[in-house]
């Protein structure tokens, strides 16, 4: 089969059958691209995961772009990425046309009143899992606590501090600390 | 112009959303609420639908909001905008800057970003729950039904890991919470 078509179809299948977003997809991508198609090695897959986690954007898109480019350059990257996005794009577009009328039905409103609590719990759970994997050192913990407080106060008092602003501040602070430590050449600079 | 706003708004989301879908939800919330596209309740419904349909959650949310705001062109523009930054960044890293991510300065920036994102996600999750449990977060007038629902659903979600040795999947929790919502709010 034409490799571009193969890339497109493989990633379309992954996009169509994975629920739950990025991390759930990594195992499917690994299965399809490493074990079945032999497009990349297991080590490369680990690399992709690191790149996906350290670059912004949906993790599945990062993976698709990487594997596609590896196989067939820019055309491959486009085929894989479009394949990844297309199934959910069609599904969501169809749903969105009916959503308004849908949300006016009483029992569906009730269902969503339950669901919105579940969404809060899922977000909290994701944060707790990330805290578990985070290095427990003074600097990261302080940054986390500060951004947590800043964001919570912003929400509660409806202030206008964007989370992007917080992220930029954290990046600058972390870089500045690193450069200061690096200049004095003391331990604690690395890692 | 709405399509331009959608493009810029979701470009920001795609460019700053580290750490997967949950890292993106606070950002999407920020962008969506600041443009005033939809209210917080519709957004929660969108998040739930995006979670329960296949595909990357961030992409689903973008398609969804774009479509609600400006039909098919809106859906196309928002989806392209959310995908574009990661597509370009991965290509640039692969083609030109294979060692970029290992550079100490880049590592230092990433080390600062990660805990900051965790704090933001934690605050967002907590605020979303508090918002439903207290009619107004500032004067703390409680909504008992919502508090009981929160307690019950947390018990089911976190308890399932202990009792069944396998934690309920997010879709499972959404299903149960929907059923609980229909029953509880239908009767109240």
Interface residues (C-beta under 8 A of the other chain):
Chain A: X15 X16 X17 X18 X19 X20 X21 X22 X23 X25 X50 X51 X53 X54 X55 X56 X57 X58 X59 X60 X61 X62 X65 X66 X69 X70 X74 X77 X81 X84 X85 X87 X88 X89 X91 X92 X93 X95 X96 X97 X99 X103 X106 X107 X109 X110 X111 X112 X113 X114 X115 X116 X117 X118 X119 X120 X121 X122 X123 X124 X125 X126 X127 X128 X130 X131 X134 X139 X140 X141 X143 X144 X145 X146 X147 X148 X149 X150 X151 X152 X155 X156 X157 X160 X162 X163 X164 X166 X167 X169 X170 X171 X172 X173 X174 X175 X177 X178 X179 X182
Chain B: X12 X14 X15 X16 X17 X18 X19 X20 X21 X22 X24 X25 X26 X27 X30 X34 X41 X42 X44 X45 X47 X48 X49 X50 X51 X52 X53 X54 X55 X56 X57 X58 X59 X60 X63 X64 X67 X68 X72 X75 X79 X82 X83 X85 X86 X87 X89 X90 X91 X93 X94 X95 X101 X104 X105 X108 X109 X110 X111 X112 X113 X114 X115 X116 X117 X118 X119 X120 X121 X122 X123 X124 X125 X126 X127 X128 X129 X130 X132 X137 X138 X146 X149 X150 X153 X154 X157 X158 X169 X170 X171 X173 X174 X176 X177 X178 X179 X180 X181 X182 X184 X185 X186
